[in-house]
Each structure stands twice: as structure tokens, then as C-alpha cells.
Amino acid sequence: MFFLHTRTLRTSLKMYNYRHSSAWPSQAYINGSWCNAKSGKTFNVINPATGEIIATVPDLNATDVQIAINAANIAFQSWKTTTAKERSDLLRNWYNILVKNKDYLAEIVTAEAGKPLQESLGEVSYGNSFVEWFSEEARRNYGEYVPSPIKSKEILMIRQPLGPVGLITPWNFPIAMITRKASAALAAGCTCVIKPAENTPIMALVLAKFTQEAGIPNGVFNVVTASRENTPQIGQLLCESPGIYGISFTGSTEVGKLLYKQCSSTVKRIGLELGGNAPFIVFDNADLDKAVAGAMASKFRNCGQTCVSANRFLIQKQVYSKFIDKLMEAMKKLVMGNGKDCGINLGPLINISQVEKVDRIVNDAKNKGAKILVGGKQAMNYGERFYEPTLITDVKDNMACYTEEIFGPVAVCIGFESEEEGLKIANNTNRGLAGYFYSNDLSQVWRVSKALEVGMVGVNEGIISSTEAAFGGVKESGLGREGSSHGLEDYTEIKYICFGNIQQN
Ligand code: ADP
């Protein structure tokens, strides 16, 4: 329970220096070579905790990215002919290097995404686990033999790699969102062009460096870095290029919808992992201490910047006040600060526009009559990207905090009377990624698990992500599943082969 450190820990802060920053690659990675933008343009990477520039990387445009697409196509011709065992071995090499460098990787997550170091280590271990998992799944990409209804025919279905794919990833899990996609793609026999978020390109480049060390051939894993300004032309190229056979995107619903549209021009396969609006329901019969621990983990991990963060706490009337009191107590124990320092468990938001969005949502609630019991404003004494952990009650359905994904350290509490009412509120959204509830009634557990309109349910649990389980949403939260044994599906085509005219003796 790393959320329950006390403020006194701040007195014994240990400074953490970026020991390896001079070794961070600072060029894009195309066809096994490190390169700059043809235009010579670059952009800066900012540490969100301090505002300092920690790296400068190339700002590629569509012309540069076309070179990466070409490289991925050439590499695909040989990569697709490797055996599953060969790909498995190379992924395993990559995994071993990642594990050996876990502290170095965690340091990067903290530097470019602002996460507390312990959380960064957690993400690195989660991110690495996808490489391990798909190194194993590569060898289980089975086809099917189906009994034929006709004696002279035999039916076989095999799985083949889609082709070169475009992977567009967000900043909130700089390593895991790349490895979850790329290791599945590589395992299936696809090559890839990765466009990491402009806030967190360092991790993508370091991952590329380690694929090189692992012996993954040139052109199989390409990383194209770009500023926010250049990103739309790159997204459009990846979606519309006939040289790209699939897109996998994790990010905002707004951008996901745009990419979905752009993919229609080539009828391209697309996997989308978009925003959520997760309900977190606490029923009268719940164990409140466990519910509060789950709420803290779900809400304040990565400062609330995860798509599966609890967005609305729905509390049944009998336990409403008690739950809120306990949640307030737990929130007071959060220790905010620069994630590289010891004992910190609440870092900054990623950038100023995220701070402005969170502040707009909180002020909207305030102006429409909600009560702010804790926090409610920027925490300027820590830095301009920090926001106070905030608790809002008396929330109505016309408030932005009820309908929008907050992506910040803001807990929104809504009371309800019956299970039916709680479910109605929970499902009253066009999003459906994760949902959580706490209940000790077995029948209720089944009823509510089935009734929640989401792709993933946490029952008496606030942290549900796992490599072994299928990650994905329903409604406008996305298409397809990542991780698990289903994670290869986005990167494979089923080919039906019919053997005819088989002579019977
Ligand atoms: P956020 O607003 O939280 O940064 P986004 O959905 O905008 O979420 O970003 C997720 C990823 O999508 C990032 O890699 C970002 O660069 C990329 N992105 C943003 N706009 C576009 C676009 N128009 N086309 C393709 N990718 C985009």
C-alpha cells in the first residue's frame, strides 16, 4: 500500500539524479539506423515535475515517415518468413535486456512522465511482461483443422501476419503501451512503425536501442518521433498508406474517432483503446476499508491519468458518509512532489493543458453547486503542473465531472439508493472501458458484473490490468483487445485453405 506514506517522509527526501541521461538516444530509429528529420527540426522533451528540458529529439514529418513505412515493408518480406520459434527467441532476448535495465527504464518514466519512481518500476515490470508473454504466445499462434462436410474436401485455417502496422501510443504508460502493441505485432510476424506521444519519446527510442541489442532485424521496429504540430500528418499517412496494413492506437476518444475515419479509405484494420468514464460502486454491504484502498489505487495511480481510473464514485446511501470520511482521511496521506524523490506517491500532471482541463472540470462543478471537500486548485507551491488531490460531492449529471473523463487527481462522489439506480448511473455514459464495484453479496456480484456496460470489471479490486487478461472496452471506449491470448488477433489474418478433389480409396 504505497499510498499510505505519511507527509513526514518528505523530510528525508533522497535526491535521485538522472544517472544515464547522456546515454538516452536522441534520434529517430528507422531501418536500424539513427536519423534526424530531413528538415533538421527538433522538439524538446520536458520533465513535468520541474519544467526543465531533458532531451531534444527529431521532429519528423510525413516525408520522413514514408521512409520508415518503406523500411517496414522491405523488412516484412523476410520477417514474415521467420519461424515462430525464431521470433520468440528474439523477443525473449529483448525481454532479458529490458529486465536487466529496469531501473534505467523506470528513471526514464519518472523523468518524462512524472510518475513516482515506485510506480515507474511497476510500469516497467508491467511493460516488460508483455514482451515475455508475447515471446511465449508467438509459438501458440495456432491454426484450425475443421472436419469437412464433403468427403473430397479438407478445410484448414491458418493465421498469417497482417503486414507492417502503425502503432500510435500515449504518454501515460510510456513503456507498457508500446510493448503491449509491438511485442504482439512482432510475435505475429508483423513489422511496425511506432509514433510515440510527443511528451514521452525517450522511452520509445530506448526500447528501439534494446531491440537492436537483442538482434531484432533492421526495419522490423521503427520509431518516428514528432511534435504535436507534425503529428496529424503522420497519423493520416499511417492510416491512409497502402503500405500499412493495420493501426493500433491508444489515446483520446476524439483522436481515435479521427483515425477510425482515416482508416476507412484503405479499409484498414484498427484497434482502438480509448477513454473511459469508469464507475466505482460501493454497495452498503461492502468492506469499506478495502473499498477505500481500492479507490485510492484506482484514482490516484499516475495522478489519475489512466484510462481505467475510477472517474465516478457511486456510493450507496447507508455507507455514503462513512466512505467519504475514510476516503478523505486516506487522501490527506498522499505525498505530492517530484517522483524521483523518496516517499512521493503523487506526481504532476503531464502538461499545462491537462492542468487547465482538470481545473475547468473542478470549477464547473463548483459553479454548478457541488461541494469541494478536499483540494480544488493547482498546487503551485510544488510547480505549475501539480494539482491538489480533490474530493467533490453533491454532483449532478449536468456537471462536466459526471460526463467527462477527468484524467486527474479528482474524486467525484455521487450517492444512490438501490442497486438498480446505481447501475443506471454507472451505465449512463457512452464510454465503457473499466468498471469497479465492492460488494460482499455473491448474487449481487454476478448480477452487477454482467450488467455493467464495460469491457473490464474489478470486483472488490481497484487494480485490474494484467498481461494475461484481455484489455479493452465497449461503446466508444474502443475496438479489439490487447494482451492475453487474444492480443495477437489484431495482428493476424485468418486464411482459409480448401483442399479439393481428394481421392477416396
Ligand atoms: P492526449 O490529449 O491525452 O495527449 P491524444 O489522443 O491526443 O491524447 O494522444 C495520444 C497519441 O495520439 C499521441 O501519440 C499523440 O501524439 C497522438 N495524436 C494526437 N493527435 C493525433 C492525430 N491527429 N493523428 C494521429 N495521432 C495523433
Boltz pocket constraint, residues with backbone or C-beta under 6 A from the ligand:
constraints:
  - pocket:
      binder: B
      contacts: [[A, 168], [A, 169], [A, 170], [A, 171], [A, 195], [A, 196], [A, 197], [A, 198], [A, 226], [A, 227], [A, 228], [A, 231], [A, 232], [A, 233], [A, 234], [A, 235], [A, 236], [A, 250], [A, 251], [A, 252], [A, 253], [A, 255], [A, 256], [A, 258], [A, 259]]
      max_distance: 6.0
